Amino acid sequence: MSELRSRAIGELEPSIAIVGSGPAGCYTAQMLRKRWAAAQIVVFERLPVPYGLLRYGVSPDHQGTKAVARQFDRLFTDGGVHLIGNVEVGKHVSIDQLQDAFDIVVVAAGLGADRPLPGVDGDGVYGAGQIMRWFNSHPDEHSFTPHFGATTTIIGNGNVAVDVLRLLAKHRDSFTGSDLDPQRIDQQPSRIHVVGRSSASAAKFDSVMIRELADIDDAVFDVDAVDDTGHTDKKIKAKIEALLDLTTGRAVPPTSRVHVSFHFGWTPESIESNPTGRTLSLVDTESRQASKVIETDSVVTAVGFGHGLRHEIDRTHLESNLADLDSGLLDSGLYCSGWFRRGPTGGIPANRLDAKTVCARIVADVETGAITPAKIGLQALAADLHPDTVDFAGWRRIDATEVTRPAHGRCRTKVSDIATMLDLARTVTDQRITPKHVENPTTDAVGHKEER
């Protein structure tokens, strides 16, 4: 008797759908697989390629961080977890459909929209999330081209702001081993301002991110308003020391290619176009009395993320009177993890801890009888899925193409448009999802046996 049929008559192995294949979704799948070795676990991803934030949010020159993808690969090759790519939940299938088909649904879809900055918008103003997606060759930004000009201003004091700064400031020959498309650095500004509302001691970036900037040996850095006295917190002291070492503790290059200025304690108020570019007006955050302006060609806002993408699932619409966000519960059998649960804070390690919390709640709900496994999972949904889904074998064909054609010292050349991804993912026999392809947890979603 098949695994799916045995579940239908009462075997306590739940069917599980996870929305999103980024770190939050993959860590959730990993932990649930450890608990239920035979459960059907299906990860739905709106793009034809997996790994979300890992592939498209982590900076392209941080390949060590991206290497965790190899751990997630094993979920799909050895762990019997199904990947269903190119399916956007909220557009192609609904949360209700997933709940009808699966015992457990976990939404780990992240938050993709840049949070707007009031008063600072219009032409030449870009969100840092969009810029990082563009640097990472995200298909959503396939037709997008920012224009930075000679001077750009980054608003924000977090790690994403420093990522954008580093990618704009690094010498174009310094990206060996990355997966950055060389065309993304055809235009690099010679003047960069970094503006933050908070003081240097309260900035959100990590000291190691500032230390990394010191490797840009043909850049000049200066910083204002650094209070380097009286700090006892180790993390604050490390940030201050990193900034001071960057600006006063290194030799000034004989010729500089880029000049970077940090402005702490200034709040952006407005931006106006002028005949030569844009004027960004700032006011002192603390006193609200002092002011200054920065003449700039472009602005990148790095002030956080939120809802706002097309067809995006709104968490508030899913919360019932049973909801307990601390444990990830939205409704009976419906859970959330990662940024979708806690908001846009923390990186990949935080998502792992988050998955652990949510999985503990899921396991407890099954073990206490709050959830009774009975639904057959993907087999019940197969007829509702469009024919252009991409399984893990399809992703591996895309991946193989990317890593076998690198140029300019890169580790891969990313495919950046959906149509090409789908062409690469298709098999010769063009197999489709049918019920017979999902009866065995060691067979992927379109019938390909994974090697053990």
C-alpha positions in Angstrom: 0.0 0.0 0.0 1.4 3.4 -0.9 2.4 6.0 1.7 -0.4 8.3 0.6 -3.1 5.6 0.7 -1.9 4.4 4.2 -2.2 7.9 5.5 -5.8 8.1 4.2 -6.8 5.3 6.6 -5.1 6.8 9.6 -1.3 6.5 9.7 0.0 9.4 11.8 2.3 10.9 9.2 1.0 14.3 8.2 1.1 15.8 4.8 2.9 19.2 4.9 3.0 22.1 2.5 5.5 24.9 2.9 5.2 28.1 1.0 8.6 29.5 0.2 11.9 27.8 -0.4 14.2 30.4 1.3 16.1 29.6 4.5 12.9 29.8 6.7 11.1 27.4 4.5 14.0 25.0 4.0 14.9 24.9 7.7 11.3 24.2 8.5 11.2 21.3 6.0 14.5 20.0 7.4 13.3 20.0 11.0 9.9 18.5 10.2 11.6 15.8 8.1 13.7 14.9 11.2 10.5 14.4 13.1 8.5 12.5 10.5 10.7 10.4 8.2 7.9 9.3 5.9 5.7 12.4 5.9 5.0 14.0 2.5 6.7 17.4 2.6 6.1 19.7 -0.4 7.8 23.1 -0.8 6.1 25.6 -3.1 8.2 28.3 -4.7 6.9 31.1 -6.9 10.1 31.2 -9.0 11.5 28.3 -11.1 14.5 28.3 -8.8 14.8 27.7 -5.1 16.4 29.3 -2.0 14.8 32.8 -2.0 16.8 35.2 0.2 19.9 32.9 0.0 20.1 33.2 -3.8 18.7 36.7 -4.2 19.2 38.6 -0.9 22.6 37.6 0.3 25.2 39.8 -1.4 26.8 38.2 -4.5 30.3 38.6 -3.1 29.4 36.6 0.1 29.6 33.1 -1.4 30.5 31.6 2.0 27.0 32.5 3.3 25.3 31.3 0.1 27.1 27.9 0.5 24.4 26.8 3.0 22.4 26.0 -0.2 24.3 22.7 -0.4 22.8 21.7 2.9 19.3 22.5 1.5 20.1 20.6 -1.6 20.2 17.4 0.4 16.6 18.0 1.6 15.5 17.4 -2.0 18.1 14.8 -3.1 18.3 12.6 0.0 15.5 13.8 2.2 12.5 13.0 0.0 11.2 16.6 0.1 9.4 17.7 -3.0 10.1 21.1 -4.7 7.3 22.6 -6.8 8.7 25.7 -8.4 7.1 28.3 -10.6 3.9 28.2 -8.5 2.9 31.4 -6.8 0.6 30.8 -3.9 -2.0 33.5 -3.9 -2.1 33.5 -7.7 -1.8 30.0 -9.1 -3.2 28.3 -6.0 -4.7 29.7 -2.8 -3.9 29.1 0.8 -7.4 27.6 1.1 -6.6 25.0 -1.6 -3.4 24.1 0.2 -5.3 23.6 3.5 -7.9 21.5 1.7 -5.1 19.2 0.4 -2.6 19.1 3.3 -2.8 18.5 7.0 -0.3 21.2 7.7 0.5 24.4 5.8 3.5 26.6 6.8 3.8 30.1 5.2 7.5 31.1 5.0 7.1 33.5 2.1 9.2 36.3 3.5 8.7 40.1 3.0 9.9 41.4 -0.3 8.8 45.0 -0.7 11.0 48.0 0.2 9.5 50.1 3.0 8.9 53.6 1.6 10.6 56.6 3.1 8.1 59.5 3.4 9.3 62.6 1.5 12.0 60.7 -0.3 10.6 59.2 -3.5 10.4 59.8 -7.3 12.8 59.3 -10.2 16.3 58.3 -9.1 15.2 57.0 -5.8 15.5 53.2 -5.4 14.8 50.7 -2.6 17.8 48.7 -1.4 15.8 45.5 -1.7 15.3 46.1 -5.4 18.9 47.1 -5.8 20.1 43.9 -4.1 17.7 41.8 -6.3 19.2 43.6 -9.3 22.8 42.9 -8.2 21.7 39.2 -7.7 20.1 39.0 -11.2 16.6 38.3 -9.8 14.1 37.7 -12.7 11.7 40.3 -11.1 14.4 42.9 -12.0 15.2 41.6 -15.5 14.1 44.7 -17.2 15.2 47.1 -14.4 18.3 49.3 -14.8 19.1 51.9 -12.1 21.1 55.0 -12.9 23.4 55.9 -10.0 25.3 58.8 -11.6 28.5 60.1 -10.2 27.1 60.7 -6.7 24.7 58.4 -4.9 23.3 58.6 -1.4 22.4 55.5 0.7 19.9 56.1 3.5 20.1 53.6 6.3 22.5 52.2 8.8 21.9 48.5 8.6 23.8 45.6 7.0 21.8 45.9 3.8 22.9 49.6 3.5 26.5 48.5 3.9 26.0 45.7 1.3 24.9 48.2 -1.2 27.7 50.6 -0.3 30.3 47.8 -0.7 29.0 46.6 -4.0 29.0 50.2 -5.4 32.4 51.0 -3.9 34.5 47.9 -4.6 36.8 47.9 -7.6 35.3 46.0 -10.5 38.2 43.6 -10.5 37.5 42.6 -6.9 34.5 40.3 -7.6 36.4 37.1 -8.6 34.6 34.1 -7.1 31.3 35.9 -6.8 28.2 35.5 -8.9 27.8 39.2 -9.7 27.0 39.9 -13.4 29.9 42.2 -14.6 27.4 44.4 -16.4 25.9 45.3 -13.0 29.1 47.3 -12.2 29.4 49.1 -15.5 28.4 52.3 -13.7 30.0 53.0 -10.3 29.7 56.3 -8.5 32.8 58.2 -7.5 31.1 59.8 -4.5 28.9 58.0 -2.0 27.1 59.4 1.0 25.7 57.1 3.8 23.0 58.8 5.9 21.6 57.4 9.1 19.0 58.7 11.6 20.8 57.2 14.6 24.1 57.8 16.1 27.1 55.7 15.1 26.8 53.8 18.4 23.1 52.9 17.7 23.7 51.9 14.1 22.3 48.5 13.1 25.2 47.3 11.0 27.7 44.7 12.3 31.3 45.7 12.9 32.5 42.9 10.5 30.6 44.6 7.7 32.5 47.8 8.3 35.8 45.9 8.6 35.2 44.4 5.2 35.1 47.9 3.6 38.8 48.4 4.6 39.7 45.9 1.9 38.8 48.6 -0.7 42.3 50.0 -1.0 41.5 52.8 -3.5 38.7 54.3 -1.5 38.7 57.2 1.0 36.3 57.2 3.9 35.3 59.9 6.3 32.8 60.0 9.1 31.1 62.6 11.2 29.7 62.6 14.8 31.4 59.5 16.2 31.2 59.4 20.0 34.0 57.1 20.9 34.0 57.5 24.7 32.2 55.8 27.5 30.9 52.8 25.6 31.1 49.5 27.6 28.9 47.3 25.4 31.3 45.1 23.4 29.2 45.2 20.2 29.0 49.0 20.3 32.7 49.4 21.0 33.5 47.1 18.1 31.4 49.2 15.7 33.0 52.4 16.8 36.5 51.0 16.6 35.8 49.6 13.1 34.5 53.0 11.9 37.5 54.8 13.4 40.0 52.3 11.9 38.3 52.7 8.6 38.5 56.5 8.6 41.6 57.4 10.6 43.5 54.1 11.1 44.4 53.3 7.5 46.7 54.9 5.0 45.1 57.3 2.6 45.6 56.0 -1.0 47.7 58.2 -3.2 44.9 58.3 -5.7 41.3 57.5 -4.8 38.7 56.1 -7.1 35.7 56.6 -4.7 35.1 58.8 -1.7 32.6 57.6 1.0 31.2 59.8 3.7 29.1 58.6 6.7 26.6 61.0 8.1 25.2 59.8 11.5 22.3 61.5 13.3 20.6 63.0 10.3 17.0 62.4 9.2 16.0 62.8 5.5 13.1 65.3 5.1 12.7 65.7 1.4 14.3 65.4 -2.0 13.9 67.8 -4.9 15.1 67.6 -8.5 17.3 70.3 -9.9 18.9 70.9 -13.3 22.0 68.9 -12.3 20.6 66.2 -10.2 18.8 66.1 -6.8 19.0 67.9 -3.5 18.4 65.8 -0.4 17.5 67.8 2.6 18.4 66.5 6.1 17.6 67.6 9.6 19.4 66.8 12.8 17.6 63.9 14.4 18.0 64.9 18.0 17.6 68.7 18.0 15.5 69.0 14.9 17.1 72.5 14.5 20.3 72.0 12.4 20.0 71.1 8.8 22.1 70.4 5.8 21.7 69.3 2.1 23.4 66.7 0.0 23.6 67.2 -3.8 23.2 63.7 -5.3 22.4 62.0 -8.6 20.5 59.1 -7.0 19.3 57.8 -3.6 19.0 54.2 -2.3 16.7 53.8 0.7 17.6 50.9 3.0 15.0 51.4 5.7 13.4 47.9 5.9 11.0 45.7 4.2 7.3 45.0 4.3 4.3 43.8 2.3 3.5 45.1 -1.1 4.5 42.7 -3.9 2.0 41.4 -6.4 -0.2 38.6 -5.2 1.7 38.7 -1.9 0.0 36.8 1.0 -1.1 39.2 3.8 -0.5 37.5 7.2 -3.2 39.6 8.9 -5.8 38.0 6.6 -4.8 34.6 7.8 -4.8 35.1 11.5 -7.8 33.6 13.3 -8.9 33.9 17.0 -6.6 30.9 17.6 -3.5 32.8 16.4 -0.4 32.7 18.5 2.4 34.4 16.6 5.0 33.7 19.3 4.8 30.0 18.3 3.9 30.6 14.6 0.3 29.5 14.8 -2.1 31.4 12.5 -5.1 29.0 12.5 -5.8 25.3 12.9 -3.2 23.6 10.7 -1.8 26.9 9.4 1.5 28.3 10.6 4.1 30.9 9.6 7.9 31.1 9.9 10.7 33.5 9.2 10.2 37.2 8.3 6.6 36.4 7.5 6.1 35.6 11.2 8.4 38.0 13.0 8.9 40.8 10.5 12.1 41.8 8.6 14.7 41.3 11.3 17.5 38.9 11.5 19.4 36.9 9.0 19.8 33.2 8.1 20.7 32.0 11.6 17.6 33.8 13.0 15.5 32.0 10.5 16.8 28.6 11.7 15.9 29.4 15.2 12.5 30.6 14.0 11.9 27.3 12.2 12.8 25.4 15.4 10.2 27.4 17.3 7.4 26.8 14.8 8.2 23.2 14.3 8.0 22.6 18.0 4.5 24.0 17.9 3.5 21.9 14.9 4.8 18.7 16.5 3.0 19.4 19.7 -0.3 20.1 17.8 0.0 16.7 16.1 1.0 14.8 19.2 -1.8 16.3 21.3 -4.4 15.6 18.7 -5.1 19.2 17.7 -4.3 18.0 14.2 -5.3 14.6 13.0 -3.3 13.6 9.9 -5.8 12.5 7.2 -5.2 14.5 4.0 -3.4 13.0 1.0 -1.4 16.2 0.1 -0.1 16.9 -3.4 -2.1 14.1 -5.0 -5.3 16.1 -4.1 -3.8 19.3 -5.6 -2.1 18.0 -8.7 -5.0 18.6 -11.1 -5.2 22.2 -10.1 -1.5 23.0 -10.9 -0.5 24.6 -14.2 1.7 22.5 -16.5 4.9 24.6 -16.2 5.9 23.6 -12.7 9.6 23.0 -12.0 10.8 20.2 -9.8 14.2 19.8 -8.2 15.6 18.0 -11.2 14.5 20.9 -13.3 16.3 23.3 -11.0 19.5 21.2 -11.2 19.4 21.6 -14.9 19.3 25.4 -14.5 22.0 25.2 -11.9 24.2 23.1 -14.1 23.9 25.6 -16.9 24.8 28.5 -14.6 27.9 26.9 -13.0 29.3 25.5 -16.3 29.3 28.9 -18.1 30.9 31.3 -15.7 32.9 34.2 -17.1 35.2 37.0 -15.7 36.3 34.8 -12.8 32.7 34.3 -11.5 31.5 31.1 -9.8 28.3 31.1 -11.9 26.4 33.2 -14.5 22.9 33.4 -13.3 19.9 33.0 -15.6 17.8 36.1 -15.0 14.6 35.6 -17.0 11.8 33.2 -16.4 11.4 32.0 -20.0 15.0 30.8 -20.2 14.7 29.1 -16.8 11.7 27.2 -17.9 13.3 26.1 -21.2 16.3 24.8 -19.3 14.2 23.1 -16.7 12.0 21.1 -19.1 12.8 17.5 -19.7 13.0 15.8 -23.0 9.8 13.9 -22.2 8.2 17.0 -20.7 6.7 15.2 -17.8 3.9 16.8 -15.8 2.6 16.5 -12.3 0.0 13.7 -12.0 -1.2 11.8 -9.0 1.0 8.7 -9.7 4.1 10.9 -9.4 3.5 11.7 -5.7 2.7 8.4 -4.2 6.2 7.8 -2.9 8.1 10.3 -0.7 11.4 9.4 -2.4 10.1 10.4 -5.8 10.1 14.1 -6.7 7.0 16.0 -7.8 7.2 15.1 -11.4 8.2 11.5 -11.1 12.0 11.6 -11.1 13.6 9.0 -8.7 16.2 10.7 -6.6 19.5 8.9 -6.0 20.0 7.6 -2.5 
